[in-house]
Amino acid sequence: MKKSDESLPLDESGRIQTVTEFTRRVKELLKGGLPPCWVRGEVSNLRAQASGHVYFSLKDAGAQISCVLFRGDAARQSVALRDGLQLLIYGEVDVYEARGQYQLIVRAIIEHGVGRLQQEFEQLKRRLADEGLFEPARKQALPHMPRTVGFITSPTGAAVQDFIRILQRRGWRGRLVVLPCKVQGDGAAAEMVAALRTAEELGVFDLLVIGRGGGSVEDLWAFNEEPLVRAVAACGVPIISAVGHEIDFTLCDFAADVRAETPSGAAELISSHYLNCVERVGNAGGALDDIAAARLEHARQQLDHARSRLRLLSPAAAIEQSHLRLDDLANRLGSALRHTTQARREQLAGARARLVAASPEKRVQTDSHRLLALWKRLESVSPASVLKRGYAIVRDESGKPVARAKGIKSGQPLVNEFHDGRINVRVE
């Protein structure tokens, strides 16, 4: 059962406070008890937002505090903030109630020299450089086609995932071995030194990569520790340093044989020569296919030419040609015979016609036809024929034809002769 408020312990005011109320009391106490003041420390975890506000941590060897520089105050500052910068800042304490976190609201900034970590970085860099640890002559050339690559990093970090994804996307065909170790905090440098020694003792690696993703100066500091830097420089296997982002530099970058701007850049560097070789092999394969196709076509043409020549020289071809010639001659002979026979037939027909024309029988027949024609002509002009056409002949008493009316007397008897008889008439 739920207890009533009367059975719960109460504070001095006689009531129970909520988290919000308690946080506001803390905020009032801090703001009322701590007036604005100057604080000295080193910048780390610097983040500039798109809104113009700037967030960072101010730290020293024993503690750190979150700081906020709002856009209006940031616009008035002349100091370019960066990680590792030693500052004097003027501000007031405040509490971010949503997280219950106290922070310093910065109003003014004065640069107070280089930070402790940055000073250590520069001092160690100069000392190791004076020893010749970073000399180009000490560096080894990277293998063009590494078969086995070891990556010394945290197995749970985003850097190794990006590294593997890029190698897979670019089709790299080597073997990758992740050598797990801490990359941040106490003992990280010692673990990476041990991983380097293990990799050398195994003797199976063609190339090593040491690195991690980006972070603050403190996050990346393990890669500036002297034992690790010396181990990287002394490594017998070619090694790529891929620490942080493009703007991040560590002493391992100077000691390694090659520096990659990021772990992703290291993956691209490793696979670039492989991709070039793949492209060259592809081009060579295409050229080889073209050459093979051209040679095959040339051989095919030569074979066709030889087959044609063999066909011309073979007995079968000669026999076929003879058959063709024989058929041609037979056709020509048949045509000549038909032409000659037709000419002879025409000559015979002409001679027969001339012979028939010159025979007595023919002449008698011709003369008979001519005589008949003459008879018909004579018959057509005879008086009887004229009478048949409707004409009449007038004769006098003596039977002579009367050709004119002149001289005929009135009352003179005449005879009209028709085709079918005669009629006696008298002139009136």
C-alpha positions in Angstrom: 0.0 0.0 0.0 1.1 3.6 -0.7 2.3 5.5 2.3 0.7 8.8 3.0 2.9 12.0 3.0 2.5 12.2 6.8 4.5 9.0 7.3 7.4 10.1 5.0 10.5 12.0 6.4 10.2 15.8 5.9 12.8 18.5 5.5 13.3 21.7 7.5 10.5 23.4 5.7 8.1 20.6 6.6 7.6 19.3 3.1 9.2 17.0 0.4 11.1 18.7 -2.4 11.0 17.6 -6.1 14.2 17.2 -8.1 13.5 20.5 -9.9 13.0 22.4 -6.7 16.1 21.0 -5.1 18.2 21.8 -8.2 16.9 25.3 -8.2 17.9 25.7 -4.5 21.4 24.5 -5.4 21.5 27.0 -8.3 20.5 29.8 -6.1 23.1 28.9 -3.4 25.9 28.6 -6.0 25.0 31.9 -7.7 24.5 33.7 -4.5 27.6 32.3 -2.8 30.0 32.5 -5.7 30.3 35.9 -7.3 31.9 36.3 -10.8 35.6 35.7 -10.8 38.8 34.9 -12.8 39.7 31.2 -13.4 42.9 29.9 -15.0 43.1 26.5 -16.8 43.7 24.7 -20.1 41.1 24.3 -22.9 40.0 20.8 -23.9 37.0 19.2 -25.6 36.4 22.4 -27.6 33.1 22.4 -29.5 31.8 25.3 -31.6 28.0 24.9 -32.4 26.3 26.2 -35.6 24.3 28.5 -33.3 27.5 30.4 -32.5 27.8 29.2 -28.9 31.1 27.6 -27.8 31.4 24.7 -25.3 34.6 23.6 -23.8 36.2 22.2 -20.6 38.7 24.2 -18.5 41.1 21.9 -16.7 44.3 21.7 -14.7 46.1 18.7 -13.1 43.4 18.2 -10.4 40.0 19.0 -11.8 38.0 20.4 -14.7 34.8 22.5 -15.2 32.4 22.8 -18.1 32.3 26.2 -19.7 29.9 28.0 -22.0 30.7 31.0 -24.2 27.4 32.3 -25.6 27.4 33.8 -29.1 27.2 37.4 -28.1 30.2 37.1 -25.7 32.1 34.9 -28.2 31.8 37.7 -30.9 33.6 40.1 -28.6 36.7 37.9 -27.9 40.0 38.3 -29.8 41.4 35.0 -28.7 41.1 32.0 -31.1 40.2 29.1 -28.9 41.9 25.7 -29.5 42.5 22.6 -27.4 45.6 22.9 -25.2 45.4 26.7 -24.9 46.1 28.1 -21.5 43.5 30.8 -20.6 42.4 33.2 -18.0 38.6 33.4 -18.1 36.2 35.7 -16.3 32.7 34.2 -15.6 30.0 33.3 -13.2 28.8 29.9 -12.0 25.4 28.6 -13.2 23.5 25.3 -13.1 22.1 23.6 -16.1 18.9 22.3 -14.5 18.1 19.7 -17.2 21.2 17.8 -16.3 21.9 19.0 -12.8 25.3 20.1 -14.0 27.1 23.2 -12.8 29.1 25.2 -15.4 30.9 28.5 -15.8 29.3 31.1 -18.0 32.3 32.8 -19.7 32.2 36.6 -20.2 35.8 37.4 -21.0 38.9 35.5 -22.2 42.7 36.3 -21.9 45.3 34.0 -23.3 47.7 32.8 -20.6 50.4 30.9 -22.6 50.5 27.4 -24.0 48.9 24.5 -22.1 50.8 22.0 -20.1 50.0 19.1 -22.6 51.0 21.2 -25.6 54.2 22.1 -23.9 55.0 18.5 -23.2 54.2 17.6 -26.8 56.5 20.3 -28.2 59.4 19.4 -25.8 59.2 15.7 -26.5 58.9 16.3 -30.2 62.1 18.5 -30.3 64.0 16.0 -28.2 63.0 13.0 -30.4 63.6 14.9 -33.6 67.1 15.9 -32.3 67.8 12.1 -31.9 66.9 11.6 -35.6 63.9 9.5 -34.7 61.8 11.2 -37.3 64.3 11.3 -40.1 63.0 10.2 -43.6 66.1 7.9 -44.0 64.7 5.7 -41.1 61.3 5.2 -42.8 60.4 2.1 -44.7 58.5 1.9 -48.0 55.0 0.5 -47.8 54.4 -2.7 -49.7 52.4 -2.2 -52.8 50.2 -5.3 -52.3 50.1 -6.2 -48.6 48.5 -9.6 -48.1 48.1 -9.4 -44.3 47.5 -6.1 -42.5 47.4 -5.7 -38.7 45.3 -2.9 -37.2 46.3 -1.9 -33.6 43.2 -0.2 -32.2 40.2 -0.6 -30.1 37.9 -3.4 -31.5 34.8 -1.6 -30.4 35.6 1.9 -31.8 34.0 3.4 -34.9 37.4 3.7 -36.5 37.8 0.0 -37.1 34.3 -0.3 -38.5 35.0 2.6 -41.0 38.3 1.0 -41.9 36.8 -2.4 -42.6 33.8 -0.9 -44.5 36.1 1.1 -46.8 38.3 -2.0 -47.6 35.2 -4.0 -48.4 33.6 -1.3 -50.5 36.8 -1.0 -52.6 37.1 -4.7 -53.0 40.4 -5.3 -51.2 41.3 -9.0 -51.2 43.9 -9.1 -48.4 43.6 -10.4 -44.8 42.9 -8.0 -41.9 43.8 -8.8 -38.3 42.6 -6.5 -35.6 45.1 -6.4 -32.6 42.8 -5.2 -29.8 44.1 -2.8 -27.2 43.2 0.4 -25.3 43.7 3.6 -27.2 42.8 6.1 -24.4 43.5 6.5 -20.8 46.0 4.9 -18.4 47.9 1.9 -19.7 46.8 2.5 -23.3 50.3 3.3 -24.6 51.7 0.2 -22.8 49.1 -2.0 -24.4 49.8 -0.6 -27.9 53.6 -1.2 -27.4 52.8 -4.8 -26.4 50.6 -5.2 -29.6 53.5 -3.9 -31.7 55.9 -6.4 -30.2 53.4 -9.3 -30.7 52.9 -8.3 -34.3 56.6 -8.4 -35.0 57.1 -11.7 -33.2 54.3 -13.3 -35.2 56.0 -12.4 -38.5 52.9 -12.7 -40.6 52.1 -9.1 -41.2 53.2 -7.2 -44.3 51.9 -3.9 -43.0 50.7 -2.5 -39.6 48.2 0.3 -38.9 48.0 2.0 -35.5 45.3 4.5 -34.8 41.9 5.5 -33.6 39.1 8.1 -34.2 39.2 11.7 -33.3 39.0 13.2 -29.8 40.4 15.9 -27.6 44.1 16.3 -26.8 43.7 14.2 -23.7 41.9 11.5 -25.6 44.7 11.2 -28.1 47.6 11.7 -25.6 48.5 8.0 -25.4 49.9 8.3 -29.0 52.3 11.1 -27.7 53.8 9.0 -25.0 57.5 8.4 -25.5 57.6 4.5 -25.1 54.9 4.1 -27.9 56.6 6.7 -30.2 59.9 4.9 -29.9 58.3 1.5 -30.4 56.6 2.8 -33.6 59.9 4.2 -34.9 61.7 1.0 -34.2 59.1 -1.4 -35.6 60.5 -3.7 -38.2 57.2 -3.9 -40.1 56.2 -0.9 -42.2 53.6 1.0 -40.2 50.9 3.6 -40.9 49.8 6.1 -38.2 46.1 6.9 -38.5 45.1 8.9 -35.4 42.2 11.3 -35.1 41.0 13.7 -37.7 42.8 15.6 -40.4 43.8 18.4 -38.1 45.0 16.1 -35.3 48.8 15.4 -35.1 50.5 13.1 -32.7 54.1 12.1 -32.3 53.3 8.6 -33.7 52.5 10.4 -36.9 56.1 11.7 -37.1 57.6 8.3 -36.1 55.6 6.1 -38.4 56.7 5.3 -41.9 53.5 7.0 -43.3 50.9 9.2 -41.8 47.2 8.9 -42.8 44.9 11.7 -41.9 42.2 9.3 -40.6 41.7 5.6 -40.3 39.5 5.8 -43.3 42.4 7.5 -45.2 44.7 4.6 -44.2 42.2 2.1 -45.7 42.1 4.1 -48.9 45.9 4.2 -49.0 46.2 0.5 -48.5 43.7 -0.4 -51.2 44.6 2.3 -53.7 47.5 0.3 -55.3 45.3 -2.8 -55.3 42.6 -0.9 -57.2 45.2 0.4 -59.6 46.4 -3.2 -60.2 42.8 -4.4 -60.7 42.2 -1.6 -63.2 45.5 -2.5 -65.0 44.6 -6.2 -65.0 41.1 -5.3 -66.4 42.6 -3.1 -69.1 45.2 -5.8 -69.9 42.5 -8.4 -70.0 40.4 -6.3 -72.4 43.5 -5.7 -74.6 44.3 -9.4 -74.5 40.8 -10.2 -75.6 41.1 -7.8 -78.5 44.4 -9.2 -79.6 43.1 -12.8 -79.4 40.0 -11.8 -81.4 42.1 -10.1 -84.0 44.5 -13.1 -84.3 41.5 -15.5 -84.5 39.9 -13.4 -87.2 43.2 -13.3 -89.1 43.6 -17.1 -88.8 40.0 -17.6 -90.0 40.7 -15.5 -93.1 43.8 -17.4 -93.8 41.9 -20.7 -93.4 39.2 -19.5 -95.8 41.8 -18.5 -98.3 43.5 -21.8 -98.1 40.2 -23.6 -98.4 39.4 -21.6 -101.5 42.8 -22.4 -103.1 42.4 -26.1 -102.1 39.0 -26.2 -103.7 40.4 -24.8 -106.9 43.3 -27.3 -107.0 41.3 -30.4 -105.9 40.3 -33.1 -108.6 36.7 -32.7 -107.5 36.8 -29.0 -108.5 38.4 -29.9 -111.9 35.7 -32.6 -112.5 33.0 -30.1 -111.6 34.5 -27.6 -114.0 34.6 -30.3 -116.8 31.0 -31.1 -116.1 30.1 -27.4 -116.4 32.1 -27.1 -119.7 30.5 -30.3 -121.1 27.0 -29.0 -120.3 27.9 -25.7 -121.9 29.2 -27.3 -125.1 26.1 -29.6 -125.3 23.8 -26.6 -125.0 25.8 -24.7 -127.6 25.7 -27.7 -130.0 22.0 -28.2 -129.5 21.4 -24.6 -130.2 23.6 -24.7 -133.4 21.7 -27.8 -134.6 18.3 -26.2 -134.0 19.4 -23.1 -135.9 20.8 -25.0 -138.9 17.7 -27.3 -139.1 15.4 -24.2 -139.0 17.4 -22.6 -141.8 17.2 -25.7 -143.9 13.5 -26.0 -143.3 13.0 -22.4 -144.4 15.1 -23.1 -147.6 13.1 -26.2 -148.4 9.8 -24.4 -147.9 11.0 -21.7 -150.4 12.1 -24.2 -153.0 8.7 -26.0 -152.6 6.9 -22.8 -153.1 8.9 -22.0 -156.2 8.4 -25.5 -157.5 4.7 -25.4 -157.0 4.6 -22.0 -158.7 6.5 -23.4 -161.8 4.4 -26.6 -162.2 1.9 -27.0 -165.3 -1.0 -27.8 -163.0 -0.4 -24.6 -161.2 -0.3 -22.6 -164.4 -3.5 -24.2 -165.8 -5.2 -23.4 -162.5 -3.9 -19.8 -162.6 -5.0 -19.4 -166.3 -8.4 -20.9 -165.4 -8.9 -18.4 -162.7 -7.8 -15.6 -165.0 -10.3 -16.7 -167.7 -13.1 -17.0 -165.2 -12.3 -13.5 -164.0 -12.4 -12.2 -167.6 -15.7 -14.0 -168.3 -17.2 -12.5 -165.2 -16.1 -9.1 -166.3 -17.6 -9.7 -169.8 -20.7 -11.1 -168.4 -21.1 -8.0 -166.2 -21.2 -5.7 -169.2 -23.4 -7.8 -171.5 -27.0 -6.5 -172.4 -28.6 -9.2 -170.4 -26.8 -8.2 -167.3 -27.7 -4.6 -167.9 -31.4 -5.6 -168.3 -31.2 -7.5 -165.1 -30.2 -4.3 -163.3 -33.6 -2.7 -164.3 -32.7 -1.1 -167.6 -34.7 -1.6 -170.9 -33.7 -1.5 -174.7 -35.9 0.5 -177.1 -35.9 -1.0 -180.6 -37.6 0.2 -183.9 -39.6 -1.9 -186.3 -36.5 -3.4 -187.7 -35.2 -4.4 -184.3 -32.4 -1.9 -184.2 -31.8 -0.2 -180.9 -33.0 3.4 -180.7 -30.2 5.3 -178.9 -31.7 8.9 -179.2 -35.1 10.4 -179.0 -34.3 12.7 -181.9 -35.7 11.3 -185.1 -38.5 9.4 -183.5 -41.8 10.3 -185.1 -45.2 10.5 -183.5 -47.2 7.4 -183.9 -44.1 5.4 -184.7 -44.3 1.8 -183.3 -41.4 0.8 -181.0 -40.5 -2.3 -178.9 -39.3 -2.1 -175.3 -37.1 -5.1 -174.4 -36.9 -5.9 -170.7 -35.1 -8.7 -168.9 -38.1 -10.9 -168.7 -39.9 -9.9 -172.0 -40.8 -7.4 -174.7 -43.6 -4.8 -174.9 -44.8 -3.1 -178.1 -45.4 0.6 -177.7 -46.4 3.6 -179.9 -44.9 7.1 -179.7 -47.5 9.9 -178.9 
